[in-house]
Amino acid sequence: QAAQADEPRYNQVALRAEVSQEVAHDLMQVTLYSEAQHSDPAQLASQITQTLNSAIQRARQAKGVKVELGSRHSYPVYDDKGQRIRAWRERAELRLESSDFASLSALSGELLGSLQMGGMHFSMADSTRQHSEDAQLKAAVAAFKARATLVTQALGGSDYRLVSLNLNSGYQAPMPRMGAMKAMAMAEAAPTPDIEAGSSKVSVSADGIIEVRLP
């Protein structure tokens, strides 16, 4: 039996099947920031904090918007000779997230009166991505089985058995949409600009080995 187990299996075939689907983004993330400069670092920090607190208070009134603070840092500004500190500059971020694009767009436009646009991007919620991957996983297995049957028939085999199967999932997000960011930057003139959220490609691949039973 050991000798038989060591015999090469010439009827083994490696196969790969991959399926993908474009899934619409359902989450919008906006980063706003406050940046200022002052000779007194304490007054500067107080000014930034007041601006942020006011924006946070307004943002929390918006239904369905997740609000959180981002990075905050300060650094010295030197004179022309680079020897003496003449002022301090500080920047602090506010991050907003919502599945209601219109609401977040309007809120961001309103907050641009006191804050500046740092960036905007779209993504899929974890539940959306998981649901899509589950559906694609079933489709990938079905595609692999169909390909295995086709190969078995092409080789003149009567049947096949599965030796191994690996399933891998992933998604490809698009590049940031600069047009959408420009629209948000002009939100004071157009508080609710049309937003194109785009989509990401969710894919699942099935890599495996089958053993074809030959006559």
Legacy VTK file of the C-alpha trace (Angstrom):
# vtk DataFile Version 3.0
C-alpha trace
ASCII
DATASET POLYDATA
POINTS 215 float
0.000 0.000 0.000
2.879 2.391 0.792
4.335 1.767 -2.653
0.984 2.517 -4.259
0.634 5.726 -2.258
4.009 6.917 -3.550
3.067 6.365 -7.190
2.681 9.627 -9.141
-0.891 10.626 -9.918
-0.728 11.720 -13.526
-4.447 12.395 -13.659
-4.325 15.317 -11.222
-5.286 18.715 -12.671
-4.908 22.170 -11.099
-7.807 24.515 -11.796
-8.724 28.098 -11.022
-12.057 29.894 -11.187
-12.706 33.511 -10.301
-15.875 35.567 -10.060
-16.297 39.270 -9.368
-19.017 41.844 -8.897
-19.159 45.633 -8.780
-20.685 46.673 -5.468
-21.893 50.231 -4.903
-20.340 52.134 -2.028
-22.751 52.847 0.797
-20.541 54.785 3.226
-19.257 58.328 2.801
-16.319 59.645 4.844
-15.387 63.311 5.008
-12.344 64.783 6.759
-12.460 68.451 7.721
-9.782 70.360 9.553
-9.070 73.560 11.414
-5.663 75.157 10.980
-4.401 78.401 12.460
-1.244 80.228 13.513
-0.536 82.326 16.611
2.442 83.591 18.561
0.994 82.189 21.799
0.657 78.370 21.685
-1.876 78.355 24.526
-4.170 80.802 22.770
-3.706 78.888 19.548
-4.751 75.608 21.180
-7.762 77.317 22.765
-8.803 78.772 19.409
-8.562 75.424 17.644
-10.466 73.683 20.450
-13.301 76.199 20.348
-13.613 75.830 16.579
-13.685 72.037 16.842
-16.151 71.977 19.742
-18.540 74.198 17.820
-18.286 71.967 14.739
-18.736 68.798 16.793
-21.810 70.206 18.490
-23.371 70.987 15.111
-22.330 67.641 13.576
-23.890 65.653 16.418
-27.238 67.221 15.605
-27.193 65.551 12.192
-29.029 62.238 12.258
-27.079 59.157 11.209
-23.670 60.860 11.121
-20.756 59.326 13.012
-18.460 62.001 14.459
-14.919 61.505 15.722
-11.751 63.522 16.156
-8.827 62.825 13.863
-5.175 63.736 14.233
-4.058 66.943 15.926
-0.585 68.386 15.972
1.294 71.666 16.291
4.716 72.786 15.151
6.888 75.898 15.432
7.232 78.465 12.674
10.743 79.925 12.546
11.966 83.263 11.280
13.702 83.688 7.949
17.041 82.682 9.440
15.554 79.576 11.016
16.910 80.413 14.441
14.015 81.928 16.394
10.451 80.698 16.796
8.164 83.500 15.688
4.843 81.620 15.904
3.135 78.278 16.321
0.876 76.555 13.825
-1.656 73.888 14.729
-3.932 71.626 12.756
-6.733 69.382 14.037
-9.037 67.072 12.085
-12.712 66.188 12.376
-13.911 62.998 10.692
-17.509 62.408 9.656
-19.088 59.225 8.312
-22.602 58.417 7.158
-24.617 56.259 4.800
-26.864 59.248 4.106
-24.838 61.018 1.429
-27.181 63.981 1.065
-27.222 64.668 4.807
-23.445 64.434 5.174
-22.904 66.529 2.066
-25.146 69.289 3.408
-23.516 69.130 6.847
-20.029 69.304 5.360
-21.013 72.294 3.268
-22.283 74.043 6.359
-19.135 73.280 8.373
-16.915 74.609 5.605
-17.771 78.024 6.940
-15.383 77.411 9.850
-13.380 74.375 8.727
-11.490 73.391 5.593
-11.883 70.333 3.391
-9.238 67.703 4.062
-10.542 64.849 1.974
-13.499 62.693 1.047
-13.824 59.074 0.042
-16.397 56.311 -0.205
-16.350 52.703 0.899
-18.516 49.691 1.635
-19.902 48.974 5.064
-18.490 45.799 6.617
-21.882 44.096 6.436
-22.240 44.985 2.749
-18.816 43.621 1.915
-19.418 40.414 3.895
-22.764 39.819 2.181
-21.181 40.316 -1.238
-18.239 38.023 -0.444
-20.603 35.284 0.769
-22.565 35.454 -2.478
-19.393 35.470 -4.580
-17.983 32.516 -2.630
-20.949 30.370 -3.635
-20.594 31.530 -7.223
-16.849 30.758 -7.237
-17.416 27.203 -5.989
-20.094 26.673 -8.638
-17.753 28.016 -11.335
-14.960 25.719 -10.134
-17.251 22.678 -10.244
-18.389 23.578 -13.749
-14.782 23.931 -14.905
-13.824 20.648 -13.249
-16.629 18.873 -15.094
-15.559 20.452 -18.384
-11.930 19.374 -17.917
-12.971 15.863 -16.939
-15.013 15.539 -20.126
-12.195 16.993 -22.237
-9.764 14.400 -20.856
-12.204 11.607 -21.495
-12.652 10.925 -17.810
-15.686 9.336 -16.264
-15.638 11.282 -13.017
-13.439 13.401 -10.752
-12.819 13.889 -7.086
-11.706 17.013 -5.281
-8.203 16.810 -3.796
-7.897 20.370 -2.429
-9.617 23.723 -2.717
-8.528 27.192 -1.576
-10.872 30.158 -1.544
-9.555 33.731 -1.459
-11.517 36.966 -1.454
-10.549 40.564 -2.012
-11.760 43.865 -3.332
-10.336 46.640 -5.423
-11.272 50.179 -4.452
-11.180 52.959 -7.048
-8.904 55.982 -6.834
-10.281 59.020 -4.919
-12.788 60.920 -6.998
-11.277 64.384 -7.407
-14.423 65.685 -9.065
-16.442 64.869 -5.973
-13.883 66.581 -3.737
-14.043 69.737 -5.853
-17.818 69.659 -5.588
-17.556 69.470 -1.819
-15.021 72.309 -1.776
-17.638 74.483 -3.470
-20.352 73.347 -1.080
-20.944 76.871 0.223
-22.268 77.794 -3.216
-24.026 74.433 -3.612
-24.816 72.911 -0.184
-26.004 69.597 -1.617
-23.920 68.809 -4.711
-24.585 65.607 -6.619
-22.353 62.878 -5.232
-21.062 59.966 -7.279
-20.043 57.369 -4.723
-18.655 54.868 -7.233
-18.156 51.190 -6.510
-15.545 48.582 -5.666
-14.941 45.232 -7.299
-15.417 42.315 -4.928
-13.854 39.109 -6.179
-13.469 35.543 -4.930
-11.111 33.009 -6.483
-11.220 29.232 -6.150
-7.899 27.439 -6.652
-7.899 23.682 -6.368
-6.726 20.307 -7.581
-8.947 17.584 -8.897
-8.141 13.992 -9.700
-9.761 12.803 -12.906
-10.826 9.182 -13.030
-9.796 7.806 -16.400
-11.165 4.618 -17.954
LINES 1 216
215 0 1 2 3 4 5 6 7 8 9 10 11 12 13 14 15 16 17 18 19 20 21 22 23 24 25 26 27 28 29 30 31 32 33 34 35 36 37 38 39 40 41 42 43 44 45 46 47 48 49 50 51 52 53 54 55 56 57 58 59 60 61 62 63 64 65 66 67 68 69 70 71 72 73 74 75 76 77 78 79 80 81 82 83 84 85 86 87 88 89 90 91 92 93 94 95 96 97 98 99 100 101 102 103 104 105 106 107 108 109 110 111 112 113 114 115 116 117 118 119 120 121 122 123 124 125 126 127 128 129 130 131 132 133 134 135 136 137 138 139 140 141 142 143 144 145 146 147 148 149 150 151 152 153 154 155 156 157 158 159 160 161 162 163 164 165 166 167 168 169 170 171 172 173 174 175 176 177 178 179 180 181 182 183 184 185 186 187 188 189 190 191 192 193 194 195 196 197 198 199 200 201 202 203 204 205 206 207 208 209 210 211 212 213 214
